[in-house]
Amino acid sequence: MSRYLAKWTVSEKEKAEVSYVGYANLPNQVFRKAVKRGFQFSLMVVGQSGLGKSTLINSLFMTDLYEDCVYSPSPQRMPRTTEIKESTVSVEEGGVRLELTLIDTPGFGDIVDNSQCWRPIVDYIDSKYEKYLNDESRVNRGYTEDYRIHCCLYFIPPNGHGLRQIDIEFMKQLHNKTNIVPVIAKADTFTPEEVVRFKKVVLQDIADNGIKIYQFPDAQLDEEDDAANQKLREAIPFAVVGSNTILEVNQKKVRGRQYPWGVAEVENADHCDFTTLRNMIIRTHMQDLKDITNNVHYENYRCTKLANVSSVTGSATDKIAPSRDPLAQFEVEKKEHEKKMRRMEEEMEDVFEVKVREKLQKLEDIKHDLNRRKEAMTRTIEQLERDLNESKRQFDEDKRQYDIEQQKYMEQVESQMRQQAPAKGKKDDKSAKKKK
């Protein structure tokens, strides 16, 4: 009986080993490979200066990604155009390494004329898509670094009136290129009722202008995730408060801002949506942001780019049979590309010639102006010389007249003295005779 049980046990074990294939271990393989390689995420922050962008980023990742700013005098500090500042840091938590790329846009909306201030940002996002497309199109493709912009936090100033025209135009320009997450900055300047009212106004402006912001996915098979996504939908736009100052409230250390009426806690859900925003970006929806960037925005850019290339080479490729040799196709595309480059070179030369002519004309105008000023100064100097000569002539004439008058006066004096001399001699003779 025991021998039979042993045989039966062995057979059941062998049967179990035969039935286990091992593909249930695939998630573990993917997990180990992903953790070993690490993750990449690119976050862009856009908004006017002074809205707390740097403070919020430091608060999100609980590290000093931005150093304390030292403000210089205003004329030196304010840029004339929107700049793009990119910084990459590597953060690690629980053995998981994240290569975080932060893109800041100082100068956005800070000048008087903000027309086309979003153009550098759009060009920057397109350049990242272009680089990724070129890396994918190479013959020897390895691991492609993903520096595409996965999320854009757009900071809305707490004016209480809704979106400004610059806010609307910016989001219209970028809503088909990246995931836009609107954020109400400095929410501690509002009361809770004002925050709710301002959110409704902002959402109404977004809907009226047809702006597409990031939409949370529908979790049809998971009611818990669907409920969490519904809470996130109700929280948009996120009203946040940023601070790295540690304060003590009820014998508990918290990050917040001290006011006469109390403390605005950063990580208190009753005070602001900071924790909701942090959980959405980092803990729950980072991968979804990357997936939408790759499957929607990047694909739209890729299709548009390929369609433009096809339209350029369409006149030549339409004549090519579908079964044409790829090398011949490559030669045709190469010729079209060279033609396009020559055309661009000619356009650049035309632009250069125009600029040279404008510069020469400007120099000629400056030369004419200098000649005109020289002639005016020459005439002035000549007039001064004539006035000086006239003054000298008048002085010489006055001196000559004075000398003549002085000579006449001296002659008169000498004549009078000669006339008075004989009379004095006679008086002396008479006085001498009287004495005798």
Protein Blocks (a to p, Z undefined) as FASTA:
>chain_A
ZZmmmmmmmmmmmmmmmmpnolmmmmmmmmmmmmmnopaddddddddehilmmmmmmmmn
opafbccdddddfklmpcfbdcdddddddddeehiacdddddddehihpafblghklmmm
mmmmmmmmmmmmmmmmpmbdcddddfbdfbdcdddddehnapcfklmmmmmmmmmmbccd
dddehkllpcfklmmmmmmmmmmmmmmnopacddddddfklmklmmmmmmmmmmpccddd
ddfbdcdeehiacdddddfkbccdfklmklmcklmmmmmmmmmmmmmmmmmmmmmmmmmm
mmmmmmmmmmmmmmmmmmpcfkbcfklmmmmmmmmmmmmmmmmmmmmmmmmmmmmmmmmm
mmmmmmmmmmmmmmmmmmmmmmmmmmmmmmmmmmmmmmmmmmmmmmmmmmmmmmmmmmmm
mmmmmmmmmmmmmmZZ
